[in-house]
Amino acid sequence: MNRFWNRANKNTQYLTALVAAFFGGLLFSLIGTPVPWLLGPIMATMVASRFKKVQLSWSPLVRNTGLMIIGYSFGLALTKKALIEISEKLPSMLGLTVLLILFCAGIAYLVSKLTGVDYPTVLTGSIPGGLSQMILFAEEHKGIDLTTVSFLQVARLLMIVFTVPFIMLIGPFSDSTNLNVEFTEVTTFSGPFLPNALIYMGLCILMSFIGQKVHAPTPFLLGPIIATALLNLTSVQAPFLPTWILDVSQLMIGGYIGLLLKPEGLKSKAKMITLALISGVFMILGSMVLSGILIYQYGVSFSTSFLSLAPGGMDQMGILAHETNANVSMVTGYQIFRLLFIFFVVPPFLRWIFLKKKNNTSEEENVKSSAE
């Protein structure tokens, strides 16, 4: 027993983090904040991890299980009708994704100049919606400050996750009438639960591991989305997911996110935190402006258009879409497209920029050496 409760024991660290996440979710639920079982665990584990005597860990299995449940719930919205609708919007998906990334690259340039942190590091930390991909990219490339990249990505994500729900629920942005009927119809299926659940669960797990094997972006989220969407096209109806299961899945993800932010490793903390917050504000404002194009072009609600373009993670934006009655299939479609774009197109582009910068630096050093 004493060995189990040793602070250095992984089981103790997992259990302590889980308890902190649970009470964070419970507190936020009692207060009545939006998406309490996502925001509460994020805040609770982040605060608890700051205490020196408290050691926390989060099991990758727990996080991946949460992602799979969320992926399944998103896949429910991708019916045949929804997929046809998404295919018709591919040109706007490409155009708006490129515009958003260029906008974020411009903000990264300004932050780099103001902080003195090299542009490749700030740019990698400013690419929207690709937290895990950009952190892995930073690990693979020498010269990029992994701590700064992690902080910028997580700080923006936290800011978006905490502010977007309130933006959705106040004033002219509130949209309580735009209920996503397709999502509701699919998730209230009351047919034979066990056979269908086993089929969906088996295929979701299989697609997750296939995605991991081929190095797909966020495979434990994307795999179940694809699996569920494919089964939606067959006669195998999707079983109902109780609300409490979705709450648990949000807790599984929220606890993981809360432990990612480690500001103690930052240089010039106050300056970097301030500029990270300012850049986050401008990214949100930029997304709001670009969302006007979707509203004008397709006549969708503000919540749907904004969450489709918001520079957060696909799982967080999908959760918020469901909670704010936005069109989940459209939000998920735009977020998936941007995720794939970031995974397949952005890294080669970043490598080209870094190579060009490296060559320019080498040329400058050669010129200086010749002059001496």
LOPA-158903 format. One record per residue (C-alpha): residue in three letters; residue number from 1; x, y, z. Coordinates in Angstrom, 3 decimals. Layout:
BEGIN
+--------+-----+----------+----------+----------+
! residu ! num !     east !    north !       up !
+--------+-----+----------+----------+----------+
!    ALA ! NUM !        X !        Y !        Z !
...
+--------+-----+----------+----------+----------+
***
This chain:
BEGIN
+--------+-----+----------+----------+----------+
! residu ! num !     east !    north !       up !
+--------+-----+----------+----------+----------+
!    MET !   1 !    0.000 !    0.000 !    0.000 !
!    ASN !   2 !    2.805 !    2.423 !    0.949 !
!    ARG !   3 !    4.543 !    1.641 !   -2.313 !
!    PHE !   4 !    1.346 !    2.410 !   -4.255 !
!    TRP !   5 !    0.873 !    5.786 !   -2.554 !
!    ASN !   6 !    4.497 !    6.866 !   -3.053 !
!    ARG !   7 !    4.464 !   10.213 !   -4.903 !
!    ALA !   8 !    6.991 !    8.895 !   -7.416 !
!    ASN !   9 !    4.763 !    5.923 !   -8.233 !
!    LYS !  10 !    3.069 !    6.271 !  -11.623 !
!    ASN !  11 !   -0.213 !    4.826 !  -10.351 !
!    THR !  12 !   -0.320 !    7.492 !   -7.634 !
!    GLN !  13 !    0.412 !   10.220 !  -10.183 !
!    TYR !  14 !   -2.324 !    8.959 !  -12.515 !
!    LEU !  15 !   -4.868 !    8.685 !   -9.707 !
!    THR !  16 !   -4.018 !   12.137 !   -8.282 !
!    ALA !  17 !   -4.384 !   13.722 !  -11.724 !
!    LEU !  18 !   -7.679 !   11.899 !  -12.280 !
!    VAL !  19 !   -9.064 !   13.083 !   -8.924 !
!    ALA !  20 !   -7.983 !   16.676 !   -9.647 !
!    ALA !  21 !   -9.585 !   16.513 !  -13.109 !
!    PHE !  22 !  -12.830 !   15.102 !  -11.690 !
!    PHE !  23 !  -13.198 !   17.791 !   -9.037 !
!    GLY !  24 !  -12.309 !   20.454 !  -11.609 !
!    GLY !  25 !  -15.086 !   19.200 !  -13.876 !
!    LEU !  26 !  -17.506 !   18.958 !  -10.961 !
!    LEU !  27 !  -16.732 !   22.524 !   -9.837 !
!    PHE !  28 !  -17.138 !   23.970 !  -13.332 !
!    SER !  29 !  -20.360 !   21.989 !  -13.734 !
!    LEU !  30 !  -21.761 !   23.441 !  -10.491 !
!    ILE !  31 !  -20.725 !   26.956 !  -11.551 !
!    GLY !  32 !  -22.492 !   26.431 !  -14.873 !
!    THR !  33 !  -19.619 !   27.187 !  -17.274 !
!    PRO !  34 !  -19.804 !   25.965 !  -20.893 !
!    VAL !  35 !  -18.302 !   22.485 !  -21.546 !
!    PRO !  36 !  -17.430 !   22.052 !  -17.833 !
!    TRP !  37 !  -15.998 !   18.550 !  -18.186 !
!    LEU !  38 !  -13.416 !   19.834 !  -20.678 !
!    LEU !  39 !  -12.542 !   23.223 !  -19.153 !
!    GLY !  40 !  -12.645 !   22.073 !  -15.510 !
!    PRO !  41 !  -10.089 !   19.250 !  -15.873 !
!    ILE !  42 !   -7.826 !   21.503 !  -17.969 !
!    MET !  43 !   -7.735 !   24.174 !  -15.276 !
!    ALA !  44 !   -7.565 !   21.750 !  -12.326 !
!    THR !  45 !   -4.643 !   19.665 !  -13.606 !
!    MET !  46 !   -2.776 !   22.747 !  -14.830 !
!    VAL !  47 !   -3.049 !   24.441 !  -11.409 !
!    ALA !  48 !   -2.341 !   21.252 !   -9.419 !
!    SER !  49 !    0.802 !   20.522 !  -11.440 !
!    ARG !  50 !    2.280 !   23.871 !  -10.363 !
!    PHE !  51 !    2.681 !   22.661 !   -6.761 !
!    LYS !  52 !    6.161 !   21.222 !   -6.218 !
!    LYS !  53 !    4.981 !   18.487 !   -3.856 !
!    VAL !  54 !    2.338 !   17.295 !   -6.330 !
!    GLN !  55 !    3.478 !   14.999 !   -9.134 !
!    LEU !  56 !    0.926 !   14.299 !  -11.852 !
!    SER !  57 !    0.892 !   12.057 !  -14.909 !
!    TRP !  58 !   -1.767 !   11.274 !  -17.484 !
!    SER !  59 !   -1.985 !    7.886 !  -19.119 !
!    PRO !  60 !   -1.782 !    7.971 !  -22.939 !
!    LEU !  61 !   -4.343 !    5.138 !  -22.917 !
!    VAL !  62 !   -6.853 !    7.368 !  -21.094 !
!    ARG !  63 !   -6.273 !   10.251 !  -23.483 !
!    ASN !  64 !   -6.520 !    8.020 !  -26.563 !
!    THR !  65 !   -9.713 !    6.377 !  -25.277 !
!    GLY !  66 !  -11.253 !    9.822 !  -24.803 !
!    LEU !  67 !  -10.249 !   10.798 !  -28.336 !
!    MET !  68 !  -11.821 !    7.624 !  -29.740 !
!    ILE !  69 !  -15.137 !    8.317 !  -27.997 !
!    ILE !  70 !  -15.129 !   11.915 !  -29.235 !
!    GLY !  71 !  -14.166 !   10.713 !  -32.726 !
!    TYR !  72 !  -17.112 !    8.313 !  -32.723 !
!    SER !  73 !  -19.504 !   11.099 !  -31.686 !
!    PHE !  74 !  -18.192 !   13.340 !  -34.493 !
!    GLY !  75 !  -18.467 !   10.535 !  -37.029 !
!    LEU !  76 !  -22.168 !   10.220 !  -36.206 !
!    ALA !  77 !  -22.691 !   13.642 !  -37.770 !
!    LEU !  78 !  -21.010 !   12.613 !  -41.040 !
!    THR !  79 !  -24.036 !   11.079 !  -42.738 !
!    LYS !  80 !  -24.252 !   10.593 !  -46.512 !
!    LYS !  81 !  -26.090 !   13.904 !  -46.850 !
!    ALA !  82 !  -23.488 !   15.686 !  -44.731 !
!    LEU !  83 !  -20.577 !   14.226 !  -46.746 !
!    ILE !  84 !  -22.141 !   15.416 !  -50.012 !
!    GLU !  85 !  -22.534 !   18.861 !  -48.463 !
!    ILE !  86 !  -18.876 !   18.882 !  -47.377 !
!    SER !  87 !  -17.630 !   17.826 !  -50.842 !
!    GLU !  88 !  -19.434 !   20.804 !  -52.341 !
!    LYS !  89 !  -17.520 !   23.122 !  -49.989 !
!    LEU !  90 !  -13.982 !   21.893 !  -50.778 !
!    PRO !  91 !  -12.940 !   25.071 !  -52.688 !
!    SER !  92 !  -13.899 !   27.307 !  -49.769 !
!    MET !  93 !  -12.211 !   24.889 !  -47.330 !
!    LEU !  94 !   -8.933 !   25.212 !  -49.232 !
!    GLY !  95 !   -9.138 !   28.979 !  -49.684 !
!    LEU !  96 !  -10.075 !   29.774 !  -46.085 !
!    THR !  97 !   -7.513 !   27.329 !  -44.671 !
!    VAL !  98 !   -4.716 !   28.973 !  -46.672 !
!    LEU !  99 !   -5.889 !   32.466 !  -45.654 !
!    LEU ! 100 !   -6.016 !   31.499 !  -41.969 !
!    ILE ! 101 !   -2.532 !   29.942 !  -42.018 !
!    LEU ! 102 !   -1.078 !   32.980 !  -43.829 !
!    PHE ! 103 !   -2.722 !   35.250 !  -41.258 !
!    CYS ! 104 !   -1.200 !   33.210 !  -38.412 !
!    ALA ! 105 !    2.202 !   33.270 !  -40.147 !
!    GLY ! 106 !    2.005 !   37.081 !  -40.226 !
!    ILE ! 107 !    1.214 !   37.218 !  -36.502 !
!    ALA ! 108 !    4.118 !   34.823 !  -35.846 !
!    TYR ! 109 !    6.464 !   37.204 !  -37.691 !
!    LEU ! 110 !    5.421 !   40.133 !  -35.482 !
!    VAL ! 111 !    5.765 !   38.052 !  -32.286 !
!    SER ! 112 !    9.223 !   36.927 !  -33.426 !
!    LYS ! 113 !   10.344 !   40.521 !  -33.942 !
!    LEU ! 114 !    8.935 !   41.694 !  -30.597 !
!    THR ! 115 !   10.332 !   38.819 !  -28.496 !
!    GLY ! 116 !   13.605 !   38.146 !  -30.287 !
!    VAL ! 117 !   12.689 !   34.460 !  -30.542 !
!    ASP ! 118 !   13.652 !   33.008 !  -33.936 !
!    TYR ! 119 !   10.893 !   32.986 !  -36.553 !
!    PRO ! 120 !   10.936 !   29.205 !  -37.269 !
!    THR ! 121 !   10.190 !   28.506 !  -33.586 !
!    VAL ! 122 !    7.368 !   31.064 !  -33.340 !
!    LEU ! 123 !    5.916 !   30.010 !  -36.708 !
!    THR ! 124 !    5.842 !   26.343 !  -35.667 !
!    GLY ! 125 !    4.125 !   27.377 !  -32.438 !
!    SER ! 126 !    1.546 !   29.490 !  -34.273 !
!    ILE ! 127 !    0.204 !   27.012 !  -36.858 !
!    PRO ! 128 !   -3.476 !   26.624 !  -35.877 !
!    GLY ! 129 !   -5.060 !   23.330 !  -34.922 !
!    GLY ! 130 !   -2.025 !   21.087 !  -35.260 !
!    LEU ! 131 !   -0.779 !   20.872 !  -31.678 !
!    SER ! 132 !    0.488 !   17.285 !  -31.704 !
!    GLN ! 133 !    1.782 !   17.504 !  -35.293 !
!    MET ! 134 !    3.724 !   20.727 !  -34.671 !
!    ILE ! 135 !    5.220 !   19.484 !  -31.390 !
!    LEU ! 136 !    6.402 !   16.313 !  -33.157 !
!    PHE ! 137 !    7.739 !   18.471 !  -36.008 !
!    ALA ! 138 !    9.671 !   20.612 !  -33.493 !
!    GLU ! 139 !   11.156 !   17.477 !  -31.901 !
!    GLU ! 140 !   12.440 !   16.318 !  -35.292 !
!    HIS ! 141 !   14.153 !   19.596 !  -36.248 !
!    LYS ! 142 !   17.216 !   20.933 !  -34.486 !
!    GLY ! 143 !   17.227 !   24.646 !  -33.771 !
!    ILE ! 144 !   13.514 !   24.812 !  -32.923 !
!    ASP ! 145 !   12.789 !   25.487 !  -29.239 !
!    LEU ! 146 !   10.387 !   22.700 !  -28.235 !
!    THR ! 147 !    9.387 !   24.386 !  -24.943 !
!    THR ! 148 !    8.406 !   27.610 !  -26.711 !
!    VAL ! 149 !    6.506 !   25.731 !  -29.438 !
!    SER ! 150 !    4.613 !   23.687 !  -26.826 !
!    PHE ! 151 !    3.783 !   26.797 !  -24.809 !
!    LEU ! 152 !    2.532 !   28.812 !  -27.795 !
!    GLN ! 153 !    0.401 !   25.931 !  -29.077 !
!    VAL ! 154 !   -1.109 !   25.070 !  -25.693 !
!    ALA ! 155 !   -1.553 !   28.714 !  -24.589 !
!    ARG ! 156 !   -3.517 !   29.463 !  -27.768 !
!    LEU ! 157 !   -5.542 !   26.291 !  -27.369 !
!    LEU ! 158 !   -6.373 !   27.094 !  -23.742 !
!    MET ! 159 !   -7.334 !   30.645 !  -24.622 !
!    ILE ! 160 !   -9.608 !   29.463 !  -27.428 !
!    VAL ! 161 !  -11.171 !   26.658 !  -25.383 !
!    PHE ! 162 !  -11.901 !   29.058 !  -22.518 !
!    THR ! 163 !  -13.069 !   32.084 !  -24.547 !
!    VAL ! 164 !  -14.940 !   30.582 !  -27.511 !
!    PRO ! 165 !  -17.757 !   29.051 !  -25.401 !
!    PHE ! 166 !  -18.467 !   32.459 !  -23.888 !
!    ILE ! 167 !  -18.329 !   34.139 !  -27.320 !
!    MET ! 168 !  -20.889 !   31.585 !  -28.504 !
!    LEU ! 169 !  -23.258 !   32.247 !  -25.615 !
!    ILE ! 170 !  -23.354 !   36.056 !  -25.424 !
!    GLY ! 171 !  -25.167 !   38.781 !  -27.295 !
!    PRO ! 172 !  -25.572 !   38.564 !  -31.064 !
!    PHE ! 173 !  -23.368 !   35.452 !  -31.226 !
!    SER ! 174 !  -25.779 !   33.299 !  -29.232 !
!    ASP ! 175 !  -27.406 !   30.714 !  -31.488 !
!    SER ! 176 !  -29.732 !   28.504 !  -29.515 !
!    THR ! 177 !  -32.134 !   27.852 !  -32.385 !
!    ASN ! 178 !  -29.732 !   26.250 !  -34.836 !
!    LEU ! 179 !  -30.116 !   22.687 !  -33.584 !
!    ASN ! 180 !  -28.255 !   20.096 !  -35.614 !
!    VAL ! 181 !  -31.135 !   17.748 !  -36.372 !
!    GLU ! 182 !  -29.035 !   15.137 !  -38.177 !
!    PHE ! 183 !  -26.749 !   14.691 !  -35.180 !
!    THR ! 184 !  -29.664 !   14.390 !  -32.782 !
!    GLU ! 185 !  -31.445 !   11.830 !  -34.951 !
!    VAL ! 186 !  -28.414 !    9.595 !  -35.257 !
!    THR ! 187 !  -27.423 !    9.685 !  -31.586 !
!    THR ! 188 !  -30.899 !    8.837 !  -30.299 !
!    PHE ! 189 !  -31.075 !    5.480 !  -32.095 !
!    SER ! 190 !  -32.667 !    2.966 !  -29.737 !
!    GLY ! 191 !  -32.285 !   -0.276 !  -31.684 !
!    PRO ! 192 !  -30.243 !   -3.352 !  -30.663 !
!    PHE ! 193 !  -27.396 !   -1.793 !  -28.704 !
!    LEU ! 194 !  -24.866 !   -4.575 !  -28.138 !
!    PRO ! 195 !  -24.383 !   -6.068 !  -31.652 !
!    ASN ! 196 !  -24.121 !   -2.675 !  -33.327 !
!    ALA ! 197 !  -21.970 !   -1.244 !  -30.529 !
!    LEU ! 198 !  -19.472 !   -4.105 !  -30.891 !
!    ILE ! 199 !  -19.283 !   -3.585 !  -34.665 !
!    TYR ! 200 !  -18.707 !    0.167 !  -34.312 !
!    MET ! 201 !  -16.258 !   -0.248 !  -31.422 !
!    GLY ! 202 !  -14.250 !   -2.908 !  -33.245 !
!    LEU ! 203 !  -13.944 !   -0.885 !  -36.443 !
!    CYS ! 204 !  -13.117 !    2.323 !  -34.521 !
!    ILE ! 205 !  -10.283 !    0.575 !  -32.659 !
!    LEU ! 206 !   -9.029 !   -1.059 !  -35.871 !
!    MET ! 207 !   -9.019 !    2.237 !  -37.799 !
!    SER ! 208 !   -7.254 !    3.972 !  -34.890 !
!    PHE ! 209 !   -4.378 !    1.497 !  -34.942 !
!    ILE ! 210 !   -4.194 !    1.537 !  -38.746 !
!    GLY ! 211 !   -4.003 !    5.328 !  -38.567 !
!    GLN ! 212 !   -1.226 !    5.088 !  -35.984 !
!    LYS ! 213 !    0.644 !    2.583 !  -38.159 !
!    VAL ! 214 !    0.582 !    4.860 !  -41.226 !
!    HIS ! 215 !    1.388 !    7.950 !  -39.093 !
!    ALA ! 216 !   -1.935 !    9.677 !  -39.765 !
!    PRO ! 217 !   -2.608 !   12.927 !  -37.862 !
!    THR ! 218 !   -4.253 !   12.296 !  -34.452 !
!    PRO ! 219 !   -5.094 !    8.674 !  -35.423 !
!    PHE ! 220 !   -7.184 !    7.949 !  -32.317 !
!    LEU ! 221 !   -9.518 !   10.791 !  -33.271 !
!    LEU ! 222 !   -9.435 !   10.560 !  -37.063 !
!    GLY ! 223 !   -9.715 !    6.743 !  -37.178 !
!    PRO ! 224 !  -13.069 !    6.537 !  -35.342 !
!    ILE ! 225 !  -14.422 !    9.490 !  -37.346 !
!    ILE ! 226 !  -13.677 !    7.668 !  -40.620 !
!    ALA ! 227 !  -14.900 !    4.303 !  -39.272 !
!    THR ! 228 !  -18.191 !    5.727 !  -38.011 !
!    ALA ! 229 !  -18.756 !    7.763 !  -41.170 !
!    LEU ! 230 !  -18.237 !    4.642 !  -43.319 !
!    LEU ! 231 !  -20.627 !    2.556 !  -41.199 !
!    ASN ! 232 !  -23.145 !    5.400 !  -41.378 !
!    LEU ! 233 !  -23.355 !    4.680 !  -45.115 !
!    THR ! 234 !  -24.449 !    1.087 !  -44.421 !
!    SER ! 235 !  -27.561 !   -0.351 !  -42.791 !
!    VAL ! 236 !  -25.748 !   -0.797 !  -39.450 !
!    GLN ! 237 !  -27.273 !    1.947 !  -37.321 !
!    ALA ! 238 !  -25.165 !    3.777 !  -34.759 !
!    PRO ! 239 !  -26.042 !    3.137 !  -31.087 !
!    PHE ! 240 !  -26.898 !    5.881 !  -28.627 !
!    LEU ! 241 !  -24.129 !    7.516 !  -26.573 !
!    PRO ! 242 !  -25.337 !    8.731 !  -23.157 !
!    THR ! 243 !  -24.358 !   12.272 !  -22.170 !
!    TRP ! 244 !  -22.281 !   11.039 !  -19.228 !
!    ILE ! 245 !  -20.010 !    9.053 !  -21.566 !
!    LEU ! 246 !  -19.313 !   12.197 !  -23.594 !
!    ASP ! 247 !  -18.596 !   14.045 !  -20.318 !
!    VAL ! 248 !  -16.122 !   11.334 !  -19.289 !
!    SER ! 249 !  -14.401 !   11.513 !  -22.689 !
!    GLN ! 250 !  -14.005 !   15.282 !  -22.309 !
!    LEU ! 251 !  -12.427 !   14.752 !  -18.876 !
!    MET ! 252 !  -10.010 !   12.227 !  -20.412 !
!    ILE ! 253 !   -8.837 !   14.833 !  -22.922 !
!    GLY ! 254 !   -8.989 !   17.854 !  -20.606 !
!    GLY ! 255 !   -6.678 !   16.314 !  -18.002 !
!    TYR ! 256 !   -4.085 !   15.621 !  -20.695 !
!    ILE ! 257 !   -4.211 !   19.169 !  -22.088 !
!    GLY ! 258 !   -3.881 !   20.699 !  -18.613 !
!    LEU ! 259 !   -0.573 !   18.902 !  -18.014 !
!    LEU ! 260 !    0.961 !   20.040 !  -21.317 !
!    LEU ! 261 !    1.565 !   23.650 !  -20.304 !
!    LYS ! 262 !    4.912 !   24.062 !  -18.509 !
!    PRO ! 263 !    5.700 !   27.809 !  -18.327 !
!    GLU ! 264 !    8.707 !   27.267 !  -16.012 !
!    GLY ! 265 !   10.819 !   26.279 !  -19.029 !
!    LEU ! 266 !   10.197 !   29.541 !  -20.887 !
!    LYS ! 267 !   12.671 !   32.353 !  -21.408 !
!    SER ! 268 !   11.305 !   35.891 !  -20.815 !
!    LYS ! 269 !    8.119 !   34.425 !  -19.335 !
!    ALA ! 270 !    6.162 !   37.649 !  -18.817 !
!    LYS ! 271 !    6.864 !   38.917 !  -22.331 !
!    MET ! 272 !    6.152 !   35.574 !  -23.990 !
!    ILE ! 273 !    2.924 !   35.000 !  -22.048 !
!    THR ! 274 !    1.685 !   38.511 !  -22.891 !
!    LEU ! 275 !    2.468 !   38.137 !  -26.587 !
!    ALA ! 276 !    0.984 !   34.620 !  -26.679 !
!    LEU ! 277 !   -2.275 !   36.022 !  -25.302 !
!    ILE ! 278 !   -2.239 !   38.966 !  -27.719 !
!    SER ! 279 !   -1.540 !   36.697 !  -30.707 !
!    GLY ! 280 !   -4.353 !   34.409 !  -29.523 !
!    VAL ! 281 !   -6.750 !   37.364 !  -29.473 !
!    PHE ! 282 !   -5.775 !   38.353 !  -33.020 !
!    MET ! 283 !   -6.149 !   34.767 !  -34.254 !
!    ILE ! 284 !   -9.655 !   34.620 !  -32.785 !
!    LEU ! 285 !  -10.530 !   37.997 !  -34.334 !
!    GLY ! 286 !   -9.099 !   36.865 !  -37.675 !
!    SER ! 287 !  -11.224 !   33.709 !  -37.554 !
!    MET ! 288 !  -14.299 !   35.790 !  -36.763 !
!    VAL ! 289 !  -13.644 !   38.014 !  -39.788 !
!    LEU ! 290 !  -13.080 !   35.032 !  -42.104 !
!    SER ! 291 !  -16.206 !   33.338 !  -40.741 !
!    GLY ! 292 !  -18.179 !   36.192 !  -42.281 !
!    ILE ! 293 !  -17.280 !   34.738 !  -45.699 !
!    LEU ! 294 !  -18.933 !   31.428 !  -44.783 !
!    ILE ! 295 !  -22.016 !   33.195 !  -43.444 !
!    TYR ! 296 !  -22.312 !   35.237 !  -46.649 !
!    GLN ! 297 !  -21.594 !   32.293 !  -48.968 !
!    TYR ! 298 !  -23.656 !   29.536 !  -47.338 !
!    GLY ! 299 !  -26.051 !   31.319 !  -44.983 !
!    VAL ! 300 !  -24.912 !   29.271 !  -41.967 !
!    SER ! 301 !  -25.033 !   30.473 !  -38.364 !
!    PHE ! 302 !  -22.181 !   32.393 !  -36.740 !
!    SER ! 303 !  -21.435 !   29.517 !  -34.354 !
!    THR ! 304 !  -21.095 !   27.067 !  -37.260 !
!    SER ! 305 !  -18.932 !   29.365 !  -39.395 !
!    PHE ! 306 !  -16.713 !   30.514 !  -36.518 !
!    LEU ! 307 !  -16.096 !   27.042 !  -35.065 !
!    SER ! 308 !  -15.344 !   25.744 !  -38.576 !
!    LEU ! 309 !  -12.448 !   28.213 !  -38.771 !
!    ALA ! 310 !  -11.467 !   28.718 !  -35.111 !
!    PRO ! 311 !   -7.738 !   27.949 !  -34.652 !
!    GLY ! 312 !   -8.218 !   25.294 !  -31.979 !
!    GLY ! 313 !   -8.030 !   21.514 !  -32.074 !
!    MET ! 314 !  -10.573 !   19.466 !  -34.019 !
!    ASP ! 315 !  -11.707 !   17.634 !  -30.880 !
!    GLN ! 316 !  -12.233 !   20.823 !  -28.838 !
!    MET ! 317 !  -14.022 !   22.677 !  -31.645 !
!    GLY ! 318 !  -16.228 !   19.654 !  -32.340 !
!    ILE ! 319 !  -17.192 !   19.437 !  -28.664 !
!    LEU ! 320 !  -18.036 !   23.155 !  -28.645 !
!    ALA ! 321 !  -20.051 !   22.744 !  -31.861 !
!    HIS ! 322 !  -22.176 !   20.066 !  -30.229 !
!    GLU ! 323 !  -22.599 !   22.084 !  -27.028 !
!    THR ! 324 !  -23.593 !   25.294 !  -28.871 !
!    ASN ! 325 !  -25.967 !   23.575 !  -31.343 !
!    ALA ! 326 !  -23.788 !   24.377 !  -34.351 !
!    ASN ! 327 !  -23.724 !   22.165 !  -37.464 !
!    VAL ! 328 !  -21.364 !   19.450 !  -36.187 !
!    SER ! 329 !  -20.823 !   17.838 !  -39.603 !
!    MET ! 330 !  -19.740 !   21.115 !  -41.213 !
!    VAL ! 331 !  -17.482 !   22.095 !  -38.300 !
!    THR ! 332 !  -15.897 !   18.627 !  -38.271 !
!    GLY ! 333 !  -15.479 !   18.677 !  -42.063 !
!    TYR ! 334 !  -13.630 !   22.012 !  -42.073 !
!    GLN ! 335 !  -11.499 !   21.039 !  -39.076 !
!    ILE ! 336 !  -10.581 !   17.649 !  -40.634 !
!    PHE ! 337 !   -9.628 !   19.352 !  -43.896 !
!    ARG ! 338 !   -7.383 !   21.835 !  -42.073 !
!    LEU ! 339 !   -5.840 !   19.038 !  -39.998 !
!    LEU ! 340 !   -4.974 !   17.046 !  -43.142 !
!    PHE ! 341 !   -3.701 !   20.208 !  -44.856 !
!    ILE ! 342 !   -1.472 !   20.963 !  -41.852 !
!    PHE ! 343 !   -0.203 !   17.392 !  -41.759 !
!    PHE ! 344 !    0.554 !   16.923 !  -45.471 !
!    VAL ! 345 !    1.225 !   20.442 !  -46.818 !
!    VAL ! 346 !    2.509 !   22.635 !  -43.973 !
!    PRO ! 347 !    5.543 !   20.562 !  -42.788 !
!    PRO ! 348 !    7.196 !   20.453 !  -46.257 !
!    PHE ! 349 !    6.572 !   24.207 !  -46.569 !
!    LEU ! 350 !    8.116 !   24.822 !  -43.126 !
!    ARG ! 351 !   11.126 !   22.670 !  -44.031 !
!    TRP ! 352 !   11.606 !   24.800 !  -47.148 !
!    ILE ! 353 !   11.481 !   28.006 !  -45.071 !
!    PHE ! 354 !   13.948 !   26.632 !  -42.500 !
!    LEU ! 355 !   16.318 !   25.387 !  -45.211 !
!    LYS ! 356 !   16.200 !   28.781 !  -46.910 !
!    LYS ! 357 !   16.907 !   30.532 !  -43.591 !
!    LYS ! 358 !   19.772 !   28.138 !  -42.879 !
!    ASN ! 359 !   21.294 !   28.760 !  -46.319 !
!    ASN ! 360 !   20.987 !   32.535 !  -45.873 !
!    THR ! 361 !   22.699 !   32.289 !  -42.470 !
!    SER ! 362 !   25.512 !   30.206 !  -43.973 !
!    GLU ! 363 !   25.985 !   32.743 !  -46.783 !
!    GLU ! 364 !   26.160 !   35.617 !  -44.269 !
!    GLU ! 365 !   28.771 !   33.746 !  -42.232 !
!    ASN ! 366 !   30.816 !   33.073 !  -45.381 !
!    VAL ! 367 !   30.683 !   36.761 !  -46.330 !
!    LYS ! 368 !   31.849 !   37.763 !  -42.839 !
!    SER ! 369 !   34.670 !   35.211 !  -42.976 !
!    SER ! 370 !   35.783 !   36.524 !  -46.387 !
!    ALA ! 371 !   35.701 !   40.123 !  -45.137 !
!    GLU ! 372 !   37.925 !   39.225 !  -42.191 !
+--------+-----+----------+----------+----------+
***
